[in-house]
Amino acid sequence: ALFGSKSGRDINKFEATGLHPTFDVDYNGYYVAESDYVLKMKKLYSVDLPYENLPKELIERYYPTNDMHTMYVCEIIQYLVKEEE
């Protein structure tokens, strides 16, 4: 819940949650060590979502500073499942 609701500009999310980033050399990217599932993906395309067509009440509620989300289209390269202990 914290990762989806707080900005990394304001707090260190890993420190605040006790989670651990793990670097994958072959993938050249990070994932959370405690994850039950991990999707390793290759970015194919990205676009900033336009706010012009969103209802005004959504913009005021979720994007008051016009910091819109970016949408990514990706190819799944590998799917990891945590082994049961």
C-alpha positions as CSV (number, residue, x, y, z in Angstrom):
1,A,0.0,0.0,0.0
2,L,2.8,2.4,0.8
3,F,4.6,1.9,-2.6
4,G,1.4,2.8,-4.4
5,S,0.5,5.8,-2.3
6,K,3.7,7.6,-1.5
7,S,6.3,9.3,-3.7
8,G,9.9,8.1,-3.6
9,R,10.8,11.8,-3.7
10,D,9.4,12.1,-0.2
11,I,10.6,8.9,1.5
12,N,12.8,5.9,1.1
13,K,10.1,3.3,0.4
14,F,12.4,0.3,1.0
15,E,13.6,1.6,4.3
16,A,10.1,2.4,5.4
17,T,8.7,-1.0,4.5
18,G,11.7,-3.2,5.3
19,L,11.7,-4.7,1.8
20,H,14.9,-5.3,-0.1
21,P,15.6,-4.4,-3.8
22,T,17.5,-7.2,-5.6
23,F,19.6,-6.4,-8.7
24,D,19.4,-9.0,-11.5
25,V,22.6,-8.8,-13.5
26,D,21.2,-10.7,-16.5
27,Y,18.1,-8.6,-16.6
28,N,19.9,-5.4,-15.7
29,G,17.1,-4.3,-13.4
30,Y,15.8,-4.5,-9.9
31,Y,12.9,-6.4,-8.2
32,V,11.7,-6.8,-4.6
33,A,13.4,-9.8,-3.0
34,E,10.3,-10.6,-0.9
35,S,7.9,-10.7,-3.9
36,D,5.9,-13.9,-4.4
37,Y,5.8,-13.2,-8.2
38,V,8.0,-11.1,-10.5
39,L,7.4,-10.2,-14.1
40,K,10.6,-9.3,-15.9
41,M,9.6,-7.2,-18.9
42,K,11.1,-5.4,-21.9
43,K,9.6,-1.9,-22.5
44,L,8.2,-1.7,-26.1
45,Y,6.4,1.7,-25.9
46,S,5.5,4.4,-23.4
47,V,3.2,7.4,-23.5
48,D,2.2,10.0,-20.9
49,L,-1.5,9.7,-20.4
50,P,-3.4,12.7,-21.7
51,Y,-5.6,14.5,-19.1
52,E,-7.6,16.5,-21.6
53,N,-10.4,13.8,-21.9
54,L,-10.6,12.9,-18.2
55,P,-13.5,14.2,-16.2
56,K,-12.7,17.4,-14.3
57,E,-13.5,15.7,-10.9
58,L,-11.0,12.9,-11.6
59,I,-8.3,15.5,-12.4
60,E,-9.0,17.5,-9.3
61,R,-9.1,14.4,-7.1
62,Y,-6.2,12.3,-8.4
63,Y,-4.0,14.8,-10.4
64,P,-4.3,18.2,-8.7
65,T,-0.7,19.1,-9.8
66,N,-1.1,17.6,-13.3
67,D,1.4,14.8,-12.5
68,M,-0.2,12.3,-14.9
69,H,0.8,8.7,-15.1
70,T,2.8,7.1,-17.9
71,M,1.4,4.0,-19.6
72,Y,3.8,1.3,-20.6
73,V,3.4,-1.5,-23.2
74,C,5.8,-4.3,-22.4
75,E,6.8,-7.8,-23.5
76,I,7.1,-10.3,-20.6
77,I,10.6,-11.8,-20.8
78,Q,10.4,-14.0,-17.6
79,Y,7.9,-14.8,-14.9
80,L,9.4,-15.7,-11.5
81,V,7.5,-17.6,-8.7
82,K,8.8,-17.7,-5.2
83,E,9.5,-21.3,-4.0
84,E,7.5,-22.4,-1.0
85,E,9.6,-22.8,2.1
